């Protein structure tokens, strides 16, 4: 079927296309199982399916679409690049467009091009993570890595080994060895069972002691890798004092600190990068998703002293996506000119405040957290006893029902966290106040409907 016929066929229904993809695609597909629609067009924060139904999109390509769908600046950039005669495939050869993008991106990093250089990777965050770990091992001559429970760094062999979630790992044997997991602070479910500032202080001390204890049983690692805001792990924000201590200890002991900013980067947290909230500078910054302005691109920002690569030490056929570099420039410019970091902060503060008010009406909302337009809503069973820290048991069944009810109310969002009990909002950075208010109306209606469906309440 040609693209020209897709819009005019009489069989253009969601069920028709979903059934066809069910026959033709692997079992590995995931989003259509939770969001069963076939998309016909999109603009801004809105999607329209093949049946003409409009949806408010708070998934935004899992955070990829900083400017929402088909932003005029992005479309103009694609058209300009196509009309320019530039090659669309260049390996890692240089073009004027690549030169301009490189300079524009370096300007966003702390210290700019004096402090960092860029490495273009294959077009996924997972490949950039693999490159970062290889580089750390090359630079230090050491082999092990420290990662954190709840972290997500990709689905390739090495990146999966450093990912906390076990569901994808259990079926794959012989993942990259030498990964030591440590606990990540959690404001609602402290992994030490302490909670509050005391829990943060204990975890901060624990990390330093673990690295410096000559009988910890673990040799000095090549790298520490973490997210300043865990995304897939349930929107868990790293406390500032904990992040500062990790930076201090890794620097003291010559351990490469890698910050995975694939999802939290590019103004989503209210600052260009989430680590900036702690005032630290990583040795390596992993960037993807929004860096390509909605097109595939992945880049490392490397502190110059750590650039230990030999030529072709990490290669990839699709390192030179010219259209993505063009749309990346357009996105960076829009973030700056439209002050989208501030918009993300203001809209996020509003959503978070209103969701916390909603929790008083719906006690199944156990915790609301996040930064900017990266928000998490943990769903709990308030009929069960609290633990000794005052946290309620998570309710995976209700969380799934809320996601389904949101879809039925034309609100697209994803779940995350342990057992999928955290509803996640990753709205485009361009979302307006009116659209935020509409998100709340639809979400509140969905929670009420899900409670009736699951609990009869």
C-alpha positions as CSV (number, residue, x, y, z in Angstrom):
1,X,0.0,0.0,0.0
2,X,1.5,3.4,-1.0
3,X,1.7,6.2,1.5
4,X,-0.8,8.2,-0.7
5,X,-3.4,5.5,-0.2
6,X,-3.1,5.2,3.6
7,X,-5.3,8.2,4.4
8,X,-8.0,7.3,1.9
9,X,-8.5,3.6,2.4
10,X,-11.9,2.6,3.8
11,X,-10.1,0.3,6.2
12,X,-8.2,3.0,8.0
13,X,-9.1,2.1,11.5
14,X,-6.9,1.6,14.5
15,X,-7.9,-2.1,14.7
16,X,-7.0,-2.7,11.1
17,X,-3.5,-1.4,11.4
18,X,-2.9,-2.9,14.8
19,X,-4.0,-6.3,13.5
20,X,-1.7,-6.0,10.5
21,X,1.3,-5.1,12.7
22,X,0.5,-8.0,15.0
23,X,0.9,-10.3,12.0
24,X,4.1,-8.6,10.6
25,X,6.0,-7.4,13.7
26,X,7.9,-9.3,16.4
27,X,6.5,-9.9,19.8
28,X,9.1,-7.4,21.1
29,X,6.9,-4.4,20.3
30,X,5.6,-2.8,23.5
31,X,3.9,0.6,23.2
32,X,1.0,-0.6,21.0
33,X,0.0,-3.1,23.7
34,X,-0.7,-0.2,26.1
35,X,-1.5,2.6,23.6
36,X,-3.5,0.8,20.9
37,X,-3.7,3.5,18.2
38,X,-2.4,4.1,14.7
39,X,-1.2,7.7,14.3
40,X,-2.2,9.7,11.2
41,X,-0.8,13.1,12.1
42,X,0.6,15.1,14.9
43,X,1.3,18.7,15.9
44,X,2.7,20.2,19.1
45,X,1.3,18.3,22.1
46,X,-1.4,16.6,20.1
47,X,-1.7,13.4,18.1
48,X,-4.6,12.4,15.7
49,X,-5.3,8.7,15.0
50,X,-6.5,7.3,11.7
51,X,-10.1,7.5,13.0
52,X,-9.8,11.2,13.7
53,X,-9.6,11.1,17.5
54,X,-7.2,13.6,19.0
55,X,-4.9,12.7,21.9
56,X,-3.0,15.0,24.3
57,X,0.5,13.5,24.3
58,X,2.4,13.4,27.6
59,X,4.8,10.7,26.3
60,X,6.5,12.8,23.6
61,X,8.6,10.0,22.2
62,X,9.7,9.0,25.8
63,X,11.1,12.5,26.1
64,X,12.6,12.8,22.7
65,X,10.3,15.5,21.4
66,X,11.4,18.6,23.3
67,X,9.5,20.8,20.9
68,X,6.6,18.5,20.5
69,X,5.5,17.0,17.1
70,X,6.4,18.7,13.8
71,X,7.5,22.0,15.3
72,X,7.8,24.6,12.5
73,X,11.5,25.1,13.3
74,X,12.2,21.4,13.0
75,X,10.2,21.1,9.7
76,X,12.0,24.1,8.3
77,X,15.3,22.7,9.2
78,X,14.6,19.4,7.5
79,X,13.3,21.1,4.4
80,X,16.4,23.4,4.3
81,X,18.8,20.5,4.7
82,X,17.1,18.5,1.9
83,X,17.1,21.5,-0.4
84,X,20.8,22.3,0.3
85,X,22.2,19.3,-1.5
86,X,24.1,18.2,1.6
87,X,24.7,14.4,1.7
88,X,22.3,12.7,4.1
89,X,24.9,10.1,5.0
90,X,28.5,11.0,5.8
91,X,29.9,8.5,8.3
92,X,31.9,10.8,10.5
93,X,33.1,13.1,7.7
94,X,32.8,16.8,8.2
95,X,30.2,19.2,6.7
96,X,29.5,22.9,7.5
97,X,26.2,21.8,9.1
98,X,28.1,19.3,11.4
99,X,30.6,22.1,12.3
100,X,27.8,24.5,13.2
101,X,25.9,21.8,15.3
102,X,29.1,20.8,17.1
103,X,29.8,24.4,18.1
104,X,26.2,25.0,19.2
105,X,26.1,21.8,21.3
106,X,29.5,22.5,22.9
107,X,28.2,25.9,24.0
108,X,25.6,24.2,26.1
109,X,28.1,22.2,28.1
110,X,29.7,23.6,31.3
111,X,33.0,25.2,30.2
112,X,32.1,24.8,26.6
113,X,34.5,23.7,23.9
114,X,37.5,24.6,26.1
115,X,36.5,21.9,28.6
116,X,34.7,19.3,26.4
117,X,35.0,17.7,23.0
118,X,32.2,15.7,21.3
119,X,32.0,12.1,20.1
120,X,29.3,11.2,17.6
121,X,28.0,7.6,18.2
122,X,25.5,5.4,16.6
123,X,22.1,7.0,16.7
124,X,20.8,5.6,20.1
125,X,21.5,6.4,23.7
126,X,22.5,2.8,24.3
127,X,25.4,3.0,21.8
128,X,26.5,6.2,23.5
129,X,26.4,4.5,26.8
130,X,28.5,1.6,25.4
131,X,31.0,4.1,24.1
132,X,31.2,5.9,27.4
133,X,32.0,2.7,29.3
134,X,34.6,1.6,26.7
135,X,36.2,5.0,26.9
136,X,36.4,4.9,30.8
137,X,38.0,1.4,30.7
138,X,40.4,2.6,28.0
139,X,41.4,5.7,30.0
140,X,41.8,4.0,33.4
141,X,43.0,0.6,32.4
142,X,40.4,-0.8,34.8
143,X,37.5,-3.1,34.1
144,X,34.6,-2.7,36.6
145,X,31.8,-0.2,36.7
146,X,29.5,1.0,39.5
147,X,25.8,1.6,38.5
148,X,22.7,2.2,40.7
149,X,19.6,0.3,41.4
150,X,16.7,1.7,39.4
151,X,18.9,3.1,36.7
152,X,18.3,2.7,33.0
153,X,21.1,2.9,30.5
154,X,19.8,1.0,27.4
155,X,19.1,-2.4,26.1
156,X,22.3,-3.4,24.4
157,X,24.6,-6.0,26.0
158,X,26.7,-3.7,28.1
159,X,24.1,-1.0,28.8
160,X,21.6,-3.7,29.9
161,X,24.2,-5.0,32.3
162,X,24.2,-1.6,34.0
163,X,20.4,-1.2,34.0
164,X,18.6,-1.9,37.2
165,X,15.4,-3.4,35.9
166,X,15.5,-7.2,35.9
167,X,12.7,-8.0,33.5
168,X,14.8,-7.7,30.3
169,X,18.0,-9.1,32.0
170,X,16.6,-12.4,33.3
171,X,16.3,-13.8,29.8
172,X,19.8,-12.9,28.7
173,X,22.7,-14.8,30.1
174,X,26.4,-13.7,30.2
175,X,25.9,-9.9,30.3
176,X,28.9,-7.7,30.6
177,X,30.7,-8.7,33.9
178,X,32.2,-6.4,36.5
179,X,29.1,-4.3,37.2
180,X,28.6,-3.4,40.9
181,X,25.2,-2.0,41.8
182,X,24.7,0.4,44.7
183,X,21.5,1.9,46.2
184,X,20.1,5.1,44.8
185,X,18.4,7.6,47.2
186,X,14.6,7.5,47.0
187,X,12.4,10.1,48.8
188,X,9.4,7.7,49.2
189,X,11.1,4.3,49.4
190,X,14.5,4.7,51.0
191,X,16.5,1.6,50.1
192,X,18.1,1.6,53.6
193,X,14.7,1.8,55.3
194,X,15.6,5.1,57.0
195,X,13.9,7.8,55.0
196,X,14.2,11.5,55.0
197,X,17.5,13.4,55.3
198,X,18.9,10.7,57.5
199,X,18.5,8.2,54.7
200,X,20.2,10.6,52.2
201,X,23.1,11.2,54.7
202,X,23.6,7.5,55.2
203,X,23.7,6.7,51.5
204,X,26.1,9.6,50.9
205,X,28.4,8.2,53.6
206,X,28.0,4.7,52.4
207,X,29.2,5.6,48.9
208,X,32.3,7.3,50.1
209,X,33.1,4.6,52.6
210,X,32.6,1.9,50.0
211,X,35.1,3.4,47.6
212,X,37.7,4.1,50.3
213,X,37.3,0.9,52.4
214,X,40.4,-1.2,51.6
215,X,38.4,-4.3,52.5
216,X,35.2,-3.5,50.6
217,X,35.9,-6.5,48.4
218,X,35.5,-4.5,45.3
219,X,38.4,-3.2,43.3
220,X,38.5,0.4,42.2
221,X,36.1,0.8,39.2
222,X,36.8,2.5,35.8
223,X,33.6,4.4,36.0
224,X,30.5,5.4,38.0
225,X,27.4,5.8,35.8
226,X,24.2,7.3,36.9
227,X,21.2,9.5,36.0
228,X,20.7,12.7,37.9
229,X,17.0,12.0,37.6
230,X,16.1,8.3,37.1
231,X,13.5,8.2,34.3
232,X,12.4,4.6,33.7
233,X,13.2,3.9,37.3
234,X,10.2,6.0,38.4
235,X,11.3,9.6,38.2
236,X,13.6,9.5,41.2
237,X,15.6,12.7,41.7
238,X,19.1,12.5,43.1
239,X,19.6,14.7,46.2
240,X,22.2,17.4,45.7
241,X,24.4,16.5,48.6
242,X,24.6,12.9,47.4
243,X,25.5,13.9,43.8
244,X,28.1,16.4,45.1
245,X,29.7,13.7,47.2
246,X,29.8,11.2,44.3
247,X,31.6,13.9,42.2
248,X,34.0,14.6,45.0
249,X,34.9,11.0,45.6
250,X,35.2,10.0,41.9
251,X,37.4,12.9,41.2
252,X,39.6,12.2,44.3
253,X,40.1,8.6,43.2
254,X,40.5,9.0,39.5
255,X,37.2,7.3,38.6
256,X,35.4,8.5,35.5
257,X,32.0,10.0,36.3
258,X,29.4,9.4,33.6
259,X,26.1,11.3,33.7
260,X,23.4,9.7,31.6
261,X,21.3,12.7,30.4
262,X,19.6,10.8,27.6
263,X,16.1,11.5,29.0
264,X,16.6,14.3,31.5
265,X,18.8,16.5,29.3
266,X,17.9,19.6,27.2
267,X,15.8,21.7,29.5
268,X,13.4,18.9,30.6
269,X,14.3,19.3,34.3
270,X,14.2,23.1,34.2
271,X,17.9,23.4,33.4
272,X,19.7,22.4,30.3
273,X,21.1,19.3,32.1
274,X,19.7,17.7,35.2
275,X,23.2,17.5,36.8
276,X,23.3,21.3,36.8
277,X,20.9,21.4,39.7
278,X,23.8,20.0,41.9
279,X,26.4,22.4,40.4
280,X,28.7,19.5,39.3
281,X,30.6,18.8,36.1
282,X,30.7,15.2,34.9
283,X,33.7,13.7,33.0
284,X,31.4,12.2,30.3
285,X,27.9,13.3,29.4
286,X,25.7,10.9,27.5
287,X,23.2,12.6,25.2
288,X,20.5,11.3,22.9
289,X,16.7,11.7,22.4
290,X,16.2,15.5,22.3
291,X,19.7,16.2,21.1
292,X,18.7,15.3,17.6
293,X,15.6,17.5,17.6
294,X,13.3,14.4,17.2
295,X,15.6,12.6,14.7
296,X,18.0,9.8,15.7
297,X,21.3,11.1,17.1
298,X,23.6,10.2,20.1
299,X,26.6,12.2,21.3
300,X,29.1,12.1,24.1
301,X,30.4,15.2,25.8
302,X,33.9,14.2,27.0
303,X,36.1,16.3,29.3
304,X,39.2,16.7,27.1
305,X,41.7,15.0,29.5
306,X,39.6,11.8,29.2
307,X,39.6,11.6,25.4
308,X,41.8,8.5,25.3
309,X,40.5,7.1,22.0
310,X,42.7,6.0,19.2
311,X,41.2,6.7,15.7
312,X,38.3,4.3,15.0
313,X,38.3,3.1,18.7
314,X,34.5,3.3,18.6
315,X,32.8,3.5,15.2
316,X,29.4,3.3,13.7
317,X,27.9,3.7,10.2
318,X,25.2,6.2,11.2
319,X,27.3,8.8,13.1
320,X,26.7,11.5,10.6
321,X,22.9,12.1,10.5
322,X,22.9,15.5,8.8
323,X,19.1,16.1,9.2
324,X,19.4,15.3,12.9
325,X,22.2,17.8,13.3
326,X,20.1,20.4,11.5
327,X,17.0,19.7,13.7
328,X,19.3,19.6,16.7
329,X,20.5,23.2,16.0
330,X,16.9,24.3,15.5
331,X,15.9,22.7,18.8
332,X,18.8,24.2,20.8
333,X,17.9,27.6,19.3
334,X,14.2,27.3,20.2
335,X,15.0,26.2,23.7
336,X,17.2,29.3,24.1
337,X,15.0,31.9,22.2
338,X,11.7,30.7,23.7
339,X,13.2,30.2,27.2
340,X,11.8,26.7,27.3
341,X,13.8,25.7,30.4
342,X,11.9,28.3,32.3
343,X,8.6,27.1,30.8
344,X,9.5,23.6,31.8
345,X,10.1,24.7,35.3
346,X,7.0,26.8,35.6
347,X,4.6,24.3,34.0
348,X,6.2,21.5,35.9
349,X,5.8,23.3,39.3
350,X,2.2,24.0,38.5
351,X,1.5,20.3,37.5
352,X,3.3,19.0,40.6
353,X,1.4,21.4,42.9
354,X,-1.9,20.5,41.4
355,X,-1.2,16.7,41.5
356,X,-0.3,17.0,45.2
357,X,-3.6,18.6,45.8
358,X,-5.3,15.8,43.8
359,X,-3.6,13.3,46.2
360,X,-5.6,14.6,49.1
361,X,-8.8,13.7,47.1
362,X,-7.3,10.4,45.8
363,X,-5.1,8.8,48.5
364,X,-4.1,6.2,45.9
365,X,-1.6,8.9,44.7
366,X,1.1,8.1,47.2
367,X,3.9,10.4,46.0
368,X,4.3,13.1,43.4
369,X,7.9,13.9,42.5
370,X,10.2,15.1,39.8
371,X,11.7,18.3,38.3
372,X,10.4,20.4,35.5
373,X,8.5,18.5,32.9
374,X,9.8,15.1,34.2
375,X,7.2,14.1,36.7
376,X,6.3,10.8,38.5
377,X,3.1,9.9,40.3
378,X,3.4,6.7,42.4
379,X,0.2,4.7,42.8
380,X,-0.4,2.9,46.1
381,X,-3.0,0.9,47.9
382,X,-4.1,3.1,50.7
383,X,-6.3,0.4,52.2
384,X,-3.1,-1.5,53.4
385,X,-0.9,-0.6,56.3
386,X,2.0,1.9,55.9
387,X,5.5,0.7,56.4
388,X,7.7,2.1,59.2
389,X,8.6,5.1,57.0
390,X,5.0,6.0,56.3
391,X,5.0,4.7,52.7
392,X,2.1,2.7,51.4
393,X,2.4,-0.5,49.3
394,X,2.5,0.1,45.6
395,X,-0.5,-0.9,43.5
396,X,0.6,-2.1,40.0
397,X,-2.9,-3.2,39.0
398,X,-4.4,0.2,39.7
399,X,-1.5,2.0,37.9
400,X,-2.1,-0.1,34.8
401,X,-5.8,0.7,35.0
402,X,-5.1,4.4,35.3
403,X,-2.9,4.3,32.2
404,X,-5.7,2.6,30.3
405,X,-8.3,5.0,31.6
406,X,-6.0,7.9,30.5
407,X,-5.8,6.4,27.0
408,X,-9.6,6.2,27.0
409,X,-9.7,9.9,27.9
410,X,-7.3,10.7,25.0
411,X,-4.3,11.3,27.3
412,X,-1.1,9.4,26.4
413,X,1.4,8.7,29.1
414,X,3.7,5.9,30.2
415,X,4.4,4.0,33.5
416,X,7.7,3.3,35.1
417,X,9.3,2.5,38.4
418,X,9.3,-0.8,40.3
419,X,6.6,-3.1,38.9
420,X,5.3,-0.2,36.7
421,X,3.6,1.6,39.6
422,X,4.7,5.2,38.7
423,X,2.6,7.2,36.2
424,X,5.1,9.4,34.2
425,X,4.5,12.7,32.6
426,X,7.1,13.7,29.9
427,X,5.2,16.6,28.3
428,X,6.8,18.5,25.4
429,X,8.6,21.6,26.7
430,X,6.3,23.8,24.6
431,X,3.2,22.8,26.6
432,X,1.0,25.7,27.5
433,X,-0.8,26.5,30.8
434,X,-4.1,25.7,29.2
435,X,-2.8,22.3,28.0
436,X,-1.5,21.6,31.4
437,X,-4.9,22.3,32.9
438,X,-6.4,19.9,30.3
439,X,-3.9,17.2,31.3
440,X,-5.1,17.5,34.9
441,X,-8.8,17.4,34.0
442,X,-8.2,14.2,31.9
443,X,-5.9,12.6,34.5
444,X,-8.3,13.2,37.4
445,X,-11.2,11.7,35.4
446,X,-9.1,8.7,34.5
447,X,-8.1,8.1,38.2
448,X,-11.7,8.2,39.3
449,X,-12.7,5.7,36.5
450,X,-9.8,3.4,37.2
451,X,-10.7,3.2,40.9
452,X,-14.2,2.2,40.0
453,X,-12.9,-0.4,37.6
454,X,-10.4,-1.9,40.0
455,X,-11.9,-1.4,43.4
456,X,-15.5,-0.7,42.7
457,X,-14.9,2.6,44.6
